[in-house]
Amino acid sequence: MSMTIKQVKQEIGSLSKPSKMPGHGYSTPAKNCITGSKLSKIVNSICSVCYAKKGRYIFPNVIAAMEKRLKSLSSLHWVDKMTFLIGKQEKSGHFRWHDSGDIQGVWHLEKIAEVARRLPNIKFWLPTREYGFVREWMQFGKVPENLTIRLSAYMVDGKPPISLAKKLGLTTSGVTPKGFNCPASKQGNECGKCRACWDNTVDNINYKKH
């Protein structure tokens, strides 16, 4: 399959570029999160104060780009095209799935895992609140060594799903004062030299509410 970056972007959309991150990301509309949409209606849930529903995320051009990515997920050869795009554009060696949005099903998680398998020199980080999809996928799927899946907590100051994560051999994240604290708030809201989110030996990461 002969492709150019321009052609691929026209078909499946561009990569996102979160200002905090060292490299590129991939975002879809937060309103289409399956579990997140339910949590957003619950007081003190992390999704009720979702950062991806404000700021630059509500600019019309950003919304259009995220909707295009979401629509393209089921397109033919999505894995081939995404692998090509990330491989060509990601120079930092670190990529984040879903700075906005979440996985849409077991089939979606398998596609993400396959992209990681094909790009072993890039470290991927996937935060998700879709525990059920992850658990179902892991009955037949194996997490690539370069893909860190973090099960994200539901509630602000709530306990992350540590027991489930340990059972599945995964890691967690939340908004609590315990564990490894993300240093971004103390360094201009940027990752800087920290790469803990992509490190599957860091069991739990705590983020400041934002």
mmCIF file of the C-alpha atoms, coordinates in Angstrom:
data_MODEL
# 
_entry.id   MODEL 
# 
loop_
_atom_site.group_PDB 
_atom_site.id 
_atom_site.type_symbol 
_atom_site.label_atom_id 
_atom_site.label_alt_id 
_atom_site.label_comp_id 
_atom_site.label_asym_id 
_atom_site.label_entity_id 
_atom_site.label_seq_id 
_atom_site.pdbx_PDB_ins_code 
_atom_site.Cartn_x 
_atom_site.Cartn_y 
_atom_site.Cartn_z 
_atom_site.occupancy 
_atom_site.B_iso_or_equiv 
_atom_site.pdbx_formal_charge 
_atom_site.auth_seq_id 
_atom_site.auth_comp_id 
_atom_site.auth_asym_id 
_atom_site.auth_atom_id 
_atom_site.pdbx_PDB_model_num 
ATOM 1   C CA . MET A 1 1   ? 0.000   0.000   0.000  1.00 0.00 ? 1   MET A CA 1 
ATOM 2   C CA . SER A 1 2   ? 1.640   3.213   -1.197 1.00 0.00 ? 2   SER A CA 1 
ATOM 3   C CA . MET A 1 3   ? 0.740   6.184   0.987  1.00 0.00 ? 3   MET A CA 1 
ATOM 4   C CA . THR A 1 4   ? 1.788   9.753   1.714  1.00 0.00 ? 4   THR A CA 1 
ATOM 5   C CA . ILE A 1 5   ? 1.321   11.571  5.012  1.00 0.00 ? 5   ILE A CA 1 
ATOM 6   C CA . LYS A 1 6   ? -1.114  13.971  3.334  1.00 0.00 ? 6   LYS A CA 1 
ATOM 7   C CA . GLN A 1 7   ? -3.236  11.124  1.961  1.00 0.00 ? 7   GLN A CA 1 
ATOM 8   C CA . VAL A 1 8   ? -3.356  9.330   5.292  1.00 0.00 ? 8   VAL A CA 1 
ATOM 9   C CA . LYS A 1 9   ? -4.386  12.487  7.151  1.00 0.00 ? 9   LYS A CA 1 
ATOM 10  C CA . GLN A 1 10  ? -7.181  13.027  4.661  1.00 0.00 ? 10  GLN A CA 1 
ATOM 11  C CA . GLU A 1 11  ? -8.470  9.505   5.297  1.00 0.00 ? 11  GLU A CA 1 
ATOM 12  C CA . ILE A 1 12  ? -8.088  8.986   9.067  1.00 0.00 ? 12  ILE A CA 1 
ATOM 13  C CA . GLY A 1 13  ? -7.221  12.435  10.400 1.00 0.00 ? 13  GLY A CA 1 
ATOM 14  C CA . SER A 1 14  ? -4.067  13.945  11.843 1.00 0.00 ? 14  SER A CA 1 
ATOM 15  C CA . LEU A 1 15  ? -2.357  13.181  15.154 1.00 0.00 ? 15  LEU A CA 1 
ATOM 16  C CA . SER A 1 16  ? -2.992  15.506  18.072 1.00 0.00 ? 16  SER A CA 1 
ATOM 17  C CA . LYS A 1 17  ? -0.167  17.428  19.766 1.00 0.00 ? 17  LYS A CA 1 
ATOM 18  C CA . PRO A 1 18  ? -0.885  17.971  23.467 1.00 0.00 ? 18  PRO A CA 1 
ATOM 19  C CA . SER A 1 19  ? 1.239   20.890  24.664 1.00 0.00 ? 19  SER A CA 1 
ATOM 20  C CA . LYS A 1 20  ? 2.131   19.045  27.875 1.00 0.00 ? 20  LYS A CA 1 
ATOM 21  C CA . MET A 1 21  ? 3.497   15.963  26.143 1.00 0.00 ? 21  MET A CA 1 
ATOM 22  C CA . PRO A 1 22  ? 6.932   15.239  24.668 1.00 0.00 ? 22  PRO A CA 1 
ATOM 23  C CA . GLY A 1 23  ? 5.371   13.849  21.509 1.00 0.00 ? 23  GLY A CA 1 
ATOM 24  C CA . HIS A 1 24  ? 2.127   13.338  19.656 1.00 0.00 ? 24  HIS A CA 1 
ATOM 25  C CA . GLY A 1 25  ? -1.174  11.988  20.894 1.00 0.00 ? 25  GLY A CA 1 
ATOM 26  C CA . TYR A 1 26  ? -4.505  10.811  19.606 1.00 0.00 ? 26  TYR A CA 1 
ATOM 27  C CA . SER A 1 27  ? -7.812  12.362  20.659 1.00 0.00 ? 27  SER A CA 1 
ATOM 28  C CA . THR A 1 28  ? -11.487 11.752  20.023 1.00 0.00 ? 28  THR A CA 1 
ATOM 29  C CA . PRO A 1 29  ? -14.485 13.674  21.433 1.00 0.00 ? 29  PRO A CA 1 
ATOM 30  C CA . ALA A 1 30  ? -14.934 13.344  25.205 1.00 0.00 ? 30  ALA A CA 1 
ATOM 31  C CA . LYS A 1 31  ? -18.695 13.303  24.677 1.00 0.00 ? 31  LYS A CA 1 
ATOM 32  C CA . ASN A 1 32  ? -18.308 9.928   22.997 1.00 0.00 ? 32  ASN A CA 1 
ATOM 33  C CA . CYS A 1 33  ? -16.641 8.279   25.985 1.00 0.00 ? 33  CYS A CA 1 
ATOM 34  C CA . ILE A 1 34  ? -18.881 5.357   26.928 1.00 0.00 ? 34  ILE A CA 1 
ATOM 35  C CA . THR A 1 35  ? -18.178 5.105   30.661 1.00 0.00 ? 35  THR A CA 1 
ATOM 36  C CA . GLY A 1 36  ? -17.021 8.711   30.890 1.00 0.00 ? 36  GLY A CA 1 
ATOM 37  C CA . SER A 1 37  ? -20.348 10.052  29.623 1.00 0.00 ? 37  SER A CA 1 
ATOM 38  C CA . LYS A 1 38  ? -22.110 8.307   32.512 1.00 0.00 ? 38  LYS A CA 1 
ATOM 39  C CA . LEU A 1 39  ? -19.528 9.441   35.049 1.00 0.00 ? 39  LEU A CA 1 
ATOM 40  C CA . SER A 1 40  ? -19.754 13.049  33.860 1.00 0.00 ? 40  SER A CA 1 
ATOM 41  C CA . LYS A 1 41  ? -23.208 13.241  35.465 1.00 0.00 ? 41  LYS A CA 1 
ATOM 42  C CA . ILE A 1 42  ? -21.887 12.155  38.878 1.00 0.00 ? 42  ILE A CA 1 
ATOM 43  C CA . VAL A 1 43  ? -20.705 14.849  41.296 1.00 0.00 ? 43  VAL A CA 1 
ATOM 44  C CA . ASN A 1 44  ? -16.997 14.668  42.161 1.00 0.00 ? 44  ASN A CA 1 
ATOM 45  C CA . SER A 1 45  ? -16.208 12.163  39.444 1.00 0.00 ? 45  SER A CA 1 
ATOM 46  C CA . ILE A 1 46  ? -13.096 12.979  37.448 1.00 0.00 ? 46  ILE A CA 1 
ATOM 47  C CA . CYS A 1 47  ? -15.201 13.038  34.289 1.00 0.00 ? 47  CYS A CA 1 
ATOM 48  C CA . SER A 1 48  ? -17.531 15.677  35.774 1.00 0.00 ? 48  SER A CA 1 
ATOM 49  C CA . VAL A 1 49  ? -14.609 18.136  35.631 1.00 0.00 ? 49  VAL A CA 1 
ATOM 50  C CA . CYS A 1 50  ? -13.144 16.809  32.372 1.00 0.00 ? 50  CYS A CA 1 
ATOM 51  C CA . TYR A 1 51  ? -10.416 19.091  30.989 1.00 0.00 ? 51  TYR A CA 1 
ATOM 52  C CA . ALA A 1 52  ? -11.213 17.853  27.477 1.00 0.00 ? 52  ALA A CA 1 
ATOM 53  C CA . LYS A 1 53  ? -14.565 19.648  27.541 1.00 0.00 ? 53  LYS A CA 1 
ATOM 54  C CA . LYS A 1 54  ? -13.060 23.106  27.855 1.00 0.00 ? 54  LYS A CA 1 
ATOM 55  C CA . GLY A 1 55  ? -10.160 25.252  26.638 1.00 0.00 ? 55  GLY A CA 1 
ATOM 56  C CA . ARG A 1 56  ? -8.729  24.449  23.218 1.00 0.00 ? 56  ARG A CA 1 
ATOM 57  C CA . TYR A 1 57  ? -10.737 21.232  23.073 1.00 0.00 ? 57  TYR A CA 1 
ATOM 58  C CA . ILE A 1 58  ? -13.932 23.175  22.309 1.00 0.00 ? 58  ILE A CA 1 
ATOM 59  C CA . PHE A 1 59  ? -12.501 25.116  19.358 1.00 0.00 ? 59  PHE A CA 1 
ATOM 60  C CA . PRO A 1 60  ? -14.513 24.219  16.218 1.00 0.00 ? 60  PRO A CA 1 
ATOM 61  C CA . ASN A 1 61  ? -11.437 23.050  14.285 1.00 0.00 ? 61  ASN A CA 1 
ATOM 62  C CA . VAL A 1 62  ? -10.325 20.807  17.159 1.00 0.00 ? 62  VAL A CA 1 
ATOM 63  C CA . ILE A 1 63  ? -13.808 19.308  17.515 1.00 0.00 ? 63  ILE A CA 1 
ATOM 64  C CA . ALA A 1 64  ? -13.921 18.627  13.763 1.00 0.00 ? 64  ALA A CA 1 
ATOM 65  C CA . ALA A 1 65  ? -10.515 16.909  13.882 1.00 0.00 ? 65  ALA A CA 1 
ATOM 66  C CA . MET A 1 66  ? -11.540 14.699  16.827 1.00 0.00 ? 66  MET A CA 1 
ATOM 67  C CA . GLU A 1 67  ? -14.815 13.719  15.171 1.00 0.00 ? 67  GLU A CA 1 
ATOM 68  C CA . LYS A 1 68  ? -12.966 12.777  11.991 1.00 0.00 ? 68  LYS A CA 1 
ATOM 69  C CA . ARG A 1 69  ? -10.643 10.485  13.961 1.00 0.00 ? 69  ARG A CA 1 
ATOM 70  C CA . LEU A 1 70  ? -13.571 8.832   15.712 1.00 0.00 ? 70  LEU A CA 1 
ATOM 71  C CA . LYS A 1 71  ? -15.434 8.243   12.453 1.00 0.00 ? 71  LYS A CA 1 
ATOM 72  C CA . SER A 1 72  ? -12.346 6.739   10.828 1.00 0.00 ? 72  SER A CA 1 
ATOM 73  C CA . LEU A 1 73  ? -11.739 4.082   13.513 1.00 0.00 ? 73  LEU A CA 1 
ATOM 74  C CA . SER A 1 74  ? -13.740 1.439   11.663 1.00 0.00 ? 74  SER A CA 1 
ATOM 75  C CA . SER A 1 75  ? -12.272 2.273   8.261  1.00 0.00 ? 75  SER A CA 1 
ATOM 76  C CA . LEU A 1 76  ? -10.424 -0.275  6.174  1.00 0.00 ? 76  LEU A CA 1 
ATOM 77  C CA . HIS A 1 77  ? -6.669  -0.516  6.858  1.00 0.00 ? 77  HIS A CA 1 
ATOM 78  C CA . TRP A 1 78  ? -6.882  1.874   9.870  1.00 0.00 ? 78  TRP A CA 1 
ATOM 79  C CA . VAL A 1 79  ? -4.052  0.002   11.610 1.00 0.00 ? 79  VAL A CA 1 
ATOM 80  C CA . ASP A 1 80  ? -1.823  0.214   8.524  1.00 0.00 ? 80  ASP A CA 1 
ATOM 81  C CA . LYS A 1 81  ? -2.468  3.927   8.127  1.00 0.00 ? 81  LYS A CA 1 
ATOM 82  C CA . MET A 1 82  ? -2.065  4.789   11.809 1.00 0.00 ? 82  MET A CA 1 
ATOM 83  C CA . THR A 1 83  ? 1.154   2.782   12.001 1.00 0.00 ? 83  THR A CA 1 
ATOM 84  C CA . PHE A 1 84  ? 2.467   4.654   8.966  1.00 0.00 ? 84  PHE A CA 1 
ATOM 85  C CA . LEU A 1 85  ? 1.477   8.076   10.344 1.00 0.00 ? 85  LEU A CA 1 
ATOM 86  C CA . ILE A 1 86  ? 2.925   7.568   13.819 1.00 0.00 ? 86  ILE A CA 1 
ATOM 87  C CA . GLY A 1 87  ? 6.048   5.963   12.422 1.00 0.00 ? 87  GLY A CA 1 
ATOM 88  C CA . LYS A 1 88  ? 6.659   8.924   10.138 1.00 0.00 ? 88  LYS A CA 1 
ATOM 89  C CA . GLN A 1 89  ? 5.771   11.730  12.570 1.00 0.00 ? 89  GLN A CA 1 
ATOM 90  C CA . GLU A 1 90  ? 6.652   10.602  16.092 1.00 0.00 ? 90  GLU A CA 1 
ATOM 91  C CA . LYS A 1 91  ? 10.289  11.485  16.757 1.00 0.00 ? 91  LYS A CA 1 
ATOM 92  C CA . SER A 1 92  ? 10.244  11.660  20.571 1.00 0.00 ? 92  SER A CA 1 
ATOM 93  C CA . GLY A 1 93  ? 9.757   7.914   20.998 1.00 0.00 ? 93  GLY A CA 1 
ATOM 94  C CA . HIS A 1 94  ? 6.680   8.485   23.211 1.00 0.00 ? 94  HIS A CA 1 
ATOM 95  C CA . PHE A 1 95  ? 3.025   8.547   22.139 1.00 0.00 ? 95  PHE A CA 1 
ATOM 96  C CA . ARG A 1 96  ? -0.189  8.996   24.115 1.00 0.00 ? 96  ARG A CA 1 
ATOM 97  C CA . TRP A 1 97  ? -3.501  7.454   23.159 1.00 0.00 ? 97  TRP A CA 1 
ATOM 98  C CA . HIS A 1 98  ? -6.530  9.558   24.095 1.00 0.00 ? 98  HIS A CA 1 
ATOM 99  C CA . ASP A 1 99  ? -5.613  12.888  25.596 1.00 0.00 ? 99  ASP A CA 1 
ATOM 100 C CA . SER A 1 100 ? -9.359  13.186  24.981 1.00 0.00 ? 100 SER A CA 1 
ATOM 101 C CA . GLY A 1 101 ? -11.826 10.336  24.557 1.00 0.00 ? 101 GLY A CA 1 
ATOM 102 C CA . ASP A 1 102 ? -11.500 6.631   25.324 1.00 0.00 ? 102 ASP A CA 1 
ATOM 103 C CA . ILE A 1 103 ? -11.570 3.228   23.666 1.00 0.00 ? 103 ILE A CA 1 
ATOM 104 C CA . GLN A 1 104 ? -14.865 2.325   21.989 1.00 0.00 ? 104 GLN A CA 1 
ATOM 105 C CA . GLY A 1 105 ? -14.738 -1.436  22.359 1.00 0.00 ? 105 GLY A CA 1 
ATOM 106 C CA . VAL A 1 106 ? -12.582 -4.560  22.483 1.00 0.00 ? 106 VAL A CA 1 
ATOM 107 C CA . TRP A 1 107 ? -12.014 -4.241  18.741 1.00 0.00 ? 107 TRP A CA 1 
ATOM 108 C CA . HIS A 1 108 ? -10.609 -0.726  19.259 1.00 0.00 ? 108 HIS A CA 1 
ATOM 109 C CA . LEU A 1 109 ? -8.169  -1.855  21.934 1.00 0.00 ? 109 LEU A CA 1 
ATOM 110 C CA . GLU A 1 110 ? -6.910  -4.635  19.674 1.00 0.00 ? 110 GLU A CA 1 
ATOM 111 C CA . LYS A 1 111 ? -6.218  -2.097  16.934 1.00 0.00 ? 111 LYS A CA 1 
ATOM 112 C CA . ILE A 1 112 ? -4.231  0.079   19.370 1.00 0.00 ? 112 ILE A CA 1 
ATOM 113 C CA . ALA A 1 113 ? -2.250  -2.943  20.540 1.00 0.00 ? 113 ALA A CA 1 
ATOM 114 C CA . GLU A 1 114 ? -1.479  -3.952  16.955 1.00 0.00 ? 114 GLU A CA 1 
ATOM 115 C CA . VAL A 1 115 ? -0.127  -0.470  16.173 1.00 0.00 ? 115 VAL A CA 1 
ATOM 116 C CA . ALA A 1 116 ? 2.165   -0.801  19.208 1.00 0.00 ? 116 ALA A CA 1 
ATOM 117 C CA . ARG A 1 117 ? 3.346   -4.240  18.059 1.00 0.00 ? 117 ARG A CA 1 
ATOM 118 C CA . ARG A 1 118 ? 4.297   -2.807  14.687 1.00 0.00 ? 118 ARG A CA 1 
ATOM 119 C CA . LEU A 1 119 ? 6.212   0.128   16.209 1.00 0.00 ? 119 LEU A CA 1 
ATOM 120 C CA . PRO A 1 120 ? 8.386   -1.497  18.907 1.00 0.00 ? 120 PRO A CA 1 
ATOM 121 C CA . ASN A 1 121 ? 10.736  1.488   19.138 1.00 0.00 ? 121 ASN A CA 1 
ATOM 122 C CA . ILE A 1 122 ? 7.959   3.801   20.346 1.00 0.00 ? 122 ILE A CA 1 
ATOM 123 C CA . LYS A 1 123 ? 6.526   3.688   23.877 1.00 0.00 ? 123 LYS A CA 1 
ATOM 124 C CA . PHE A 1 124 ? 2.744   4.005   23.998 1.00 0.00 ? 124 PHE A CA 1 
ATOM 125 C CA . TRP A 1 125 ? 0.585   5.053   26.944 1.00 0.00 ? 125 TRP A CA 1 
ATOM 126 C CA . LEU A 1 126 ? -3.143  4.379   27.095 1.00 0.00 ? 126 LEU A CA 1 
ATOM 127 C CA . PRO A 1 127 ? -5.170  5.676   30.062 1.00 0.00 ? 127 PRO A CA 1 
ATOM 128 C CA . THR A 1 128 ? -8.706  4.241   30.149 1.00 0.00 ? 128 THR A CA 1 
ATOM 129 C CA . ARG A 1 129 ? -11.808 3.919   32.292 1.00 0.00 ? 129 ARG A CA 1 
ATOM 130 C CA . GLU A 1 130 ? -13.208 1.137   30.137 1.00 0.00 ? 130 GLU A CA 1 
ATOM 131 C CA . TYR A 1 131 ? -12.207 -1.633  32.534 1.00 0.00 ? 131 TYR A CA 1 
ATOM 132 C CA . GLY A 1 132 ? -14.668 -4.095  31.026 1.00 0.00 ? 132 GLY A CA 1 
ATOM 133 C CA . PHE A 1 133 ? -13.289 -3.795  27.516 1.00 0.00 ? 133 PHE A CA 1 
ATOM 134 C CA . VAL A 1 134 ? -9.732  -4.225  28.821 1.00 0.00 ? 134 VAL A CA 1 
ATOM 135 C CA . ARG A 1 135 ? -10.627 -7.266  30.890 1.00 0.00 ? 135 ARG A CA 1 
ATOM 136 C CA . GLU A 1 136 ? -12.454 -8.896  27.966 1.00 0.00 ? 136 GLU A CA 1 
ATOM 137 C CA . TRP A 1 137 ? -9.635  -8.143  25.515 1.00 0.00 ? 137 TRP A CA 1 
ATOM 138 C CA . MET A 1 138 ? -7.023  -9.620  27.853 1.00 0.00 ? 138 MET A CA 1 
ATOM 139 C CA . GLN A 1 139 ? -8.762  -12.978 27.667 1.00 0.00 ? 139 GLN A CA 1 
ATOM 140 C CA . PHE A 1 140 ? -7.249  -13.344 24.206 1.00 0.00 ? 140 PHE A CA 1 
ATOM 141 C CA . GLY A 1 141 ? -4.910  -10.378 23.747 1.00 0.00 ? 141 GLY A CA 1 
ATOM 142 C CA . LYS A 1 142 ? -1.411  -9.823  25.086 1.00 0.00 ? 142 LYS A CA 1 
ATOM 143 C CA . VAL A 1 143 ? -0.207  -6.349  26.015 1.00 0.00 ? 143 VAL A CA 1 
ATOM 144 C CA . PRO A 1 144 ? 2.888   -5.420  23.976 1.00 0.00 ? 144 PRO A CA 1 
ATOM 145 C CA . GLU A 1 145 ? 5.892   -4.518  26.131 1.00 0.00 ? 145 GLU A CA 1 
ATOM 146 C CA . ASN A 1 146 ? 5.914   -0.992  24.687 1.00 0.00 ? 146 ASN A CA 1 
ATOM 147 C CA . LEU A 1 147 ? 2.250   -0.315  25.579 1.00 0.00 ? 147 LEU A CA 1 
ATOM 148 C CA . THR A 1 148 ? 1.428   0.847   29.114 1.00 0.00 ? 148 THR A CA 1 
ATOM 149 C CA . ILE A 1 149 ? -2.283  0.579   29.894 1.00 0.00 ? 149 ILE A CA 1 
ATOM 150 C CA . ARG A 1 150 ? -3.321  2.582   32.969 1.00 0.00 ? 150 ARG A CA 1 
ATOM 151 C CA . LEU A 1 151 ? -6.749  1.967   34.472 1.00 0.00 ? 151 LEU A CA 1 
ATOM 152 C CA . SER A 1 152 ? -7.899  5.428   35.512 1.00 0.00 ? 152 SER A CA 1 
ATOM 153 C CA . ALA A 1 153 ? -9.855  6.105   38.706 1.00 0.00 ? 153 ALA A CA 1 
ATOM 154 C CA . TYR A 1 154 ? -13.472 7.206   38.521 1.00 0.00 ? 154 TYR A CA 1 
ATOM 155 C CA . MET A 1 155 ? -13.595 9.716   41.390 1.00 0.00 ? 155 MET A CA 1 
ATOM 156 C CA . VAL A 1 156 ? -11.523 12.692  42.523 1.00 0.00 ? 156 VAL A CA 1 
ATOM 157 C CA . ASP A 1 157 ? -9.692  11.470  45.666 1.00 0.00 ? 157 ASP A CA 1 
ATOM 158 C CA . GLY A 1 158 ? -11.135 8.025   44.943 1.00 0.00 ? 158 GLY A CA 1 
ATOM 159 C CA . LYS A 1 159 ? -9.014  4.902   45.030 1.00 0.00 ? 159 LYS A CA 1 
ATOM 160 C CA . PRO A 1 160 ? -7.744  3.741   41.625 1.00 0.00 ? 160 PRO A CA 1 
ATOM 161 C CA . PRO A 1 161 ? -8.689  0.152   40.639 1.00 0.00 ? 161 PRO A CA 1 
ATOM 162 C CA . ILE A 1 162 ? -5.416  -1.219  41.962 1.00 0.00 ? 162 ILE A CA 1 
ATOM 163 C CA . SER A 1 163 ? -6.667  -4.751  42.716 1.00 0.00 ? 163 SER A CA 1 
ATOM 164 C CA . LEU A 1 164 ? -8.050  -5.210  39.209 1.00 0.00 ? 164 LEU A CA 1 
ATOM 165 C CA . ALA A 1 165 ? -4.931  -3.719  37.658 1.00 0.00 ? 165 ALA A CA 1 
ATOM 166 C CA . LYS A 1 166 ? -2.669  -6.092  39.585 1.00 0.00 ? 166 LYS A CA 1 
ATOM 167 C CA . LYS A 1 167 ? -4.829  -9.049  38.595 1.00 0.00 ? 167 LYS A CA 1 
ATOM 168 C CA . LEU A 1 168 ? -4.465  -8.060  34.937 1.00 0.00 ? 168 LEU A CA 1 
ATOM 169 C CA . GLY A 1 169 ? -0.797  -7.089  35.235 1.00 0.00 ? 169 GLY A CA 1 
ATOM 170 C CA . LEU A 1 170 ? -1.533  -3.432  34.480 1.00 0.00 ? 170 LEU A CA 1 
ATOM 171 C CA . THR A 1 171 ? -1.004  -0.055  36.147 1.00 0.00 ? 171 THR A CA 1 
ATOM 172 C CA . THR A 1 172 ? -3.293  2.724   37.411 1.00 0.00 ? 172 THR A CA 1 
ATOM 173 C CA . SER A 1 173 ? -3.715  6.475   37.720 1.00 0.00 ? 173 SER A CA 1 
ATOM 174 C CA . GLY A 1 174 ? -5.914  8.816   39.732 1.00 0.00 ? 174 GLY A CA 1 
ATOM 175 C CA . VAL A 1 175 ? -6.346  12.154  41.447 1.00 0.00 ? 175 VAL A CA 1 
ATOM 176 C CA . THR A 1 176 ? -5.211  11.359  44.988 1.00 0.00 ? 176 THR A CA 1 
ATOM 177 C CA . PRO A 1 177 ? -2.264  12.373  47.216 1.00 0.00 ? 177 PRO A CA 1 
ATOM 178 C CA . LYS A 1 178 ? -0.796  8.847   47.369 1.00 0.00 ? 178 LYS A CA 1 
ATOM 179 C CA . GLY A 1 179 ? 1.829   7.210   45.171 1.00 0.00 ? 179 GLY A CA 1 
ATOM 180 C CA . PHE A 1 180 ? 3.949   8.865   42.469 1.00 0.00 ? 180 PHE A CA 1 
ATOM 181 C CA . ASN A 1 181 ? 2.823   12.437  41.899 1.00 0.00 ? 181 ASN A CA 1 
ATOM 182 C CA . CYS A 1 182 ? 2.923   13.865  38.374 1.00 0.00 ? 182 CYS A CA 1 
ATOM 183 C CA . PRO A 1 183 ? 5.438   16.752  38.482 1.00 0.00 ? 183 PRO A CA 1 
ATOM 184 C CA . ALA A 1 184 ? 3.884   18.726  35.600 1.00 0.00 ? 184 ALA A CA 1 
ATOM 185 C CA . SER A 1 185 ? 2.140   21.306  37.804 1.00 0.00 ? 185 SER A CA 1 
ATOM 186 C CA . LYS A 1 186 ? 5.549   22.300  39.198 1.00 0.00 ? 186 LYS A CA 1 
ATOM 187 C CA . GLN A 1 187 ? 7.270   22.597  35.826 1.00 0.00 ? 187 GLN A CA 1 
ATOM 188 C CA . GLY A 1 188 ? 5.090   24.766  33.628 1.00 0.00 ? 188 GLY A CA 1 
ATOM 189 C CA . ASN A 1 189 ? 2.409   22.097  33.139 1.00 0.00 ? 189 ASN A CA 1 
ATOM 190 C CA . GLU A 1 190 ? 4.761   20.024  30.992 1.00 0.00 ? 190 GLU A CA 1 
ATOM 191 C CA . CYS A 1 191 ? 6.176   16.527  31.274 1.00 0.00 ? 191 CYS A CA 1 
ATOM 192 C CA . GLY A 1 192 ? 9.699   17.880  31.018 1.00 0.00 ? 192 GLY A CA 1 
ATOM 193 C CA . LYS A 1 193 ? 12.072  14.947  31.430 1.00 0.00 ? 193 LYS A CA 1 
ATOM 194 C CA . CYS A 1 194 ? 9.505   12.785  33.223 1.00 0.00 ? 194 CYS A CA 1 
ATOM 195 C CA . ARG A 1 195 ? 8.259   9.711   31.360 1.00 0.00 ? 195 ARG A CA 1 
ATOM 196 C CA . ALA A 1 196 ? 6.595   7.907   34.274 1.00 0.00 ? 196 ALA A CA 1 
ATOM 197 C CA . CYS A 1 197 ? 3.227   7.605   32.497 1.00 0.00 ? 197 CYS A CA 1 
ATOM 198 C CA . TRP A 1 198 ? 4.834   5.433   29.825 1.00 0.00 ? 198 TRP A CA 1 
ATOM 199 C CA . ASP A 1 199 ? 6.737   3.342   32.392 1.00 0.00 ? 199 ASP A CA 1 
ATOM 200 C CA . ASN A 1 200 ? 4.890   0.146   33.292 1.00 0.00 ? 200 ASN A CA 1 
ATOM 201 C CA . THR A 1 201 ? 7.093   -0.318  36.369 1.00 0.00 ? 201 THR A CA 1 
ATOM 202 C CA . VAL A 1 202 ? 5.427   2.747   37.959 1.00 0.00 ? 202 VAL A CA 1 
ATOM 203 C CA . ASP A 1 203 ? 2.348   1.144   39.512 1.00 0.00 ? 203 ASP A CA 1 
ATOM 204 C CA . ASN A 1 204 ? 0.232   4.254   40.129 1.00 0.00 ? 204 ASN A CA 1 
ATOM 205 C CA . ILE A 1 205 ? 0.450   7.892   39.104 1.00 0.00 ? 205 ILE A CA 1 
ATOM 206 C CA . ASN A 1 206 ? -1.481  10.736  40.700 1.00 0.00 ? 206 ASN A CA 1 
ATOM 207 C CA . TYR A 1 207 ? -2.417  13.861  38.785 1.00 0.00 ? 207 TYR A CA 1 
ATOM 208 C CA . LYS A 1 208 ? -3.386  17.252  40.099 1.00 0.00 ? 208 LYS A CA 1 
ATOM 209 C CA . LYS A 1 209 ? -7.036  18.113  39.461 1.00 0.00 ? 209 LYS A CA 1 
ATOM 210 C CA . HIS A 1 210 ? -7.241  20.291  36.350 1.00 0.00 ? 210 HIS A CA 1 
# 
